[in-house]
Amino acid sequence: MAHLPAGVFQGLVGLVELQLSHNNLSSLPAGLLAGLPLLTALELDHNHLARLPPGLFDANGELARLGLAYNPWASQLLSVDSPC
């Protein structure tokens, strides 16, 4: 699976664990988890995610376990000037 359509989990308000590891996901739609207030565990390991949309977890106050390992995360290198 390489793509999750927006609203794919709509109506699953009782969902507590979601296993999405070992897919080919390269992005997640904003609001993907908005209708999952009871979600306690989300596994996204071993995908192709470089970043997550802002606010992805805003509606998931019960989220206690989040697996994000083995994704090619984009990072911005910061230059820090230090006195010599």
Residue frames as qw, qx, qy, qz and C-alpha x, y, z in Angstrom:
[[0.000, 0.892, 0.451, 0.000, 0.00, 0.00, 0.00],
 [0.494, 0.143, 0.023, 0.858, 1.57, 3.28, -1.06],
 [0.119, -0.296, -0.075, -0.945, -1.22, 5.76, -0.43],
 [0.061, -0.458, -0.803, 0.378, -3.92, 6.35, 2.18],
 [0.015, -0.579, -0.423, -0.697, -6.87, 8.43, 0.98],
 [0.143, -0.198, 0.366, -0.898, -8.16, 11.20, 3.22],
 [0.674, -0.131, 0.117, -0.717, -11.03, 9.95, 5.35],
 [0.582, 0.158, -0.786, -0.134, -10.05, 6.29, 5.09],
 [0.289, -0.111, -0.841, 0.445, -10.55, 5.81, 8.85],
 [0.351, -0.196, 0.041, -0.915, -13.69, 7.95, 9.09],
 [0.785, -0.247, -0.220, -0.523, -16.32, 6.36, 11.32],
 [0.795, -0.025, -0.560, 0.232, -13.87, 4.15, 13.22],
 [0.221, -0.778, 0.217, -0.546, -14.07, 6.18, 16.43],
 [0.845, -0.481, 0.178, -0.152, -13.46, 3.11, 18.61],
 [0.835, 0.384, -0.271, 0.287, -10.17, 2.18, 16.93],
 [0.559, -0.808, 0.174, 0.068, -7.39, 1.92, 19.53],
 [0.540, -0.438, 0.568, 0.440, -4.47, 0.35, 17.62],
 [0.660, 0.724, 0.005, -0.200, -3.43, 0.97, 14.04],
 [0.672, -0.315, 0.532, 0.408, -0.67, -1.03, 12.34],
 [0.575, 0.806, 0.017, -0.141, 0.64, 0.60, 9.16],
 [0.360, -0.651, 0.599, 0.295, 4.22, -0.68, 9.27],
 [0.433, -0.121, 0.805, 0.386, 5.98, -2.31, 6.32],
 [0.515, 0.735, 0.436, -0.061, 4.08, -0.48, 3.61],
 [0.528, 0.227, 0.250, 0.779, 5.30, 1.91, 0.96],
 [0.072, -0.924, -0.371, 0.052, 3.74, 5.01, 2.48],
 [0.518, 0.216, -0.006, 0.828, 5.63, 8.13, 1.46],
 [0.116, -0.240, 0.124, -0.956, 3.14, 10.65, 2.86],
 [0.075, -0.465, -0.840, 0.268, 0.09, 10.85, 5.08],
 [0.034, -0.648, -0.392, -0.652, -2.88, 13.13, 4.43],
 [0.068, -0.211, 0.409, -0.885, -3.53, 15.93, 6.90],
 [0.630, -0.133, 0.173, -0.745, -6.37, 14.99, 9.22],
 [0.560, 0.130, -0.799, -0.176, -5.81, 11.26, 8.70],
 [0.375, -0.151, -0.833, 0.378, -6.18, 10.53, 12.42],
 [0.202, -0.244, 0.129, -0.940, -8.68, 13.28, 13.27],
 [0.730, -0.248, -0.197, -0.605, -11.60, 10.91, 13.82],
 [0.793, -0.044, -0.588, 0.151, -9.70, 8.50, 16.07],
 [0.272, -0.767, 0.252, -0.523, -9.91, 9.99, 19.59],
 [0.853, -0.439, 0.235, -0.155, -9.27, 6.65, 21.34],
 [0.803, 0.464, -0.313, 0.205, -6.16, 5.72, 19.36],
 [0.635, -0.730, 0.247, 0.055, -3.47, 4.54, 21.80],
 [0.602, -0.344, 0.585, 0.421, -0.95, 2.91, 19.44],
 [0.622, 0.755, -0.024, -0.206, 0.18, 3.79, 15.93],
 [0.681, -0.298, 0.518, 0.423, 2.90, 1.88, 14.09],
 [0.528, 0.828, -0.034, -0.184, 4.40, 3.55, 11.01],
 [0.476, -0.560, 0.599, 0.317, 7.78, 1.78, 11.01],
 [0.453, -0.059, 0.771, 0.443, 9.45, 0.64, 7.78],
 [0.457, 0.783, 0.418, -0.063, 7.78, 3.01, 5.33],
 [0.540, 0.307, 0.198, 0.759, 9.08, 5.81, 3.13],
 [0.165, -0.932, -0.322, -0.028, 7.97, 8.76, 5.25],
 [0.503, 0.310, -0.147, 0.793, 10.19, 11.84, 5.16],
 [0.083, -0.127, 0.312, -0.938, 7.86, 14.10, 7.18],
 [0.045, -0.511, -0.845, 0.151, 4.49, 14.16, 8.89],
 [0.020, -0.667, -0.347, -0.659, 1.77, 16.75, 8.29],
 [0.009, -0.230, 0.445, -0.865, 1.47, 19.45, 10.96],
 [0.554, -0.132, 0.275, -0.775, -1.18, 18.67, 13.56],
 [0.550, 0.074, -0.783, -0.280, -1.39, 14.98, 12.63],
 [0.425, -0.196, -0.831, 0.300, -1.81, 13.95, 16.27],
 [0.165, -0.265, 0.180, -0.933, -3.90, 16.90, 17.51],
 [0.723, -0.241, -0.115, -0.638, -7.02, 14.77, 18.07],
 [0.843, 0.002, -0.536, 0.043, -5.18, 11.80, 19.56],
 [0.280, -0.726, 0.389, -0.493, -4.77, 12.65, 23.22],
 [0.896, -0.309, 0.270, -0.171, -4.71, 8.96, 24.20],
 [0.791, 0.509, -0.312, 0.134, -1.78, 8.11, 21.90],
 [0.633, -0.696, 0.338, 0.006, 0.84, 6.41, 24.07],
 [0.675, -0.212, 0.591, 0.387, 2.86, 4.34, 21.58],
 [0.514, 0.811, -0.063, -0.274, 4.17, 5.65, 18.28],
 [0.760, -0.155, 0.479, 0.410, 6.48, 3.63, 16.04],
 [0.389, 0.889, -0.057, -0.234, 8.38, 5.72, 13.48],
 [0.487, -0.530, 0.597, 0.354, 11.64, 3.81, 13.01],
 [0.482, 0.004, 0.738, 0.473, 13.18, 2.97, 9.65],
 [0.383, 0.845, 0.372, 0.028, 11.80, 5.85, 7.62],
 [0.579, 0.218, 0.090, 0.781, 14.00, 8.25, 5.62],
 [0.165, -0.867, -0.372, 0.288, 13.18, 11.31, 7.73],
 [0.384, 0.693, 0.044, 0.608, 14.02, 14.67, 6.23],
 [0.518, -0.673, -0.245, 0.467, 16.01, 16.85, 8.55],
 [0.269, 0.910, -0.016, 0.316, 17.16, 20.37, 8.29],
 [0.723, -0.099, -0.261, 0.632, 20.73, 20.88, 9.32],
 [0.166, -0.980, -0.108, -0.038, 21.27, 23.93, 11.44],
 [0.588, 0.420, -0.280, 0.632, 24.49, 25.83, 11.38],
 [0.541, -0.817, -0.178, 0.095, 25.55, 26.81, 14.85],
 [0.401, 0.697, -0.305, 0.511, 28.28, 29.39, 15.12],
 [0.744, -0.615, -0.171, 0.199, 30.43, 28.90, 18.15],
 [0.007, -0.943, 0.331, -0.033, 33.23, 31.15, 19.31],
 [0.853, 0.269, -0.356, 0.272, 36.70, 29.73, 18.79]]
